[in-house]
């Protein structure tokens, strides 16, 4: 790839595309960093703690019927798999 640039002029279009992609990636990375700082400042201004956030997160999911149904289905499939002999699968480790 670098040899294309060394020949001079043959891959100007490819170089422009690569530079555009690089600039877009850099812009998005900087924007994400600035948004992270903004969210962190807002979080600190509210006086919230990590424990409060965890409790709120758990409360939201425990009270959500869709999440409860999905968790029950996963548990049901796990039990069915273990009972039907699917529990003898090799571990990936």
Buried (B, 14 or more C-beta within 10 A) or exposed (E): EEEEBEEEEEBEEEEEEEEEEEEEEEEEEEEEEEEEEEEEEEEEEEEEEEEEEEEEEEEEEEEEEEEEEEEEEEEEEEEEEEEEEEEEEEEEE
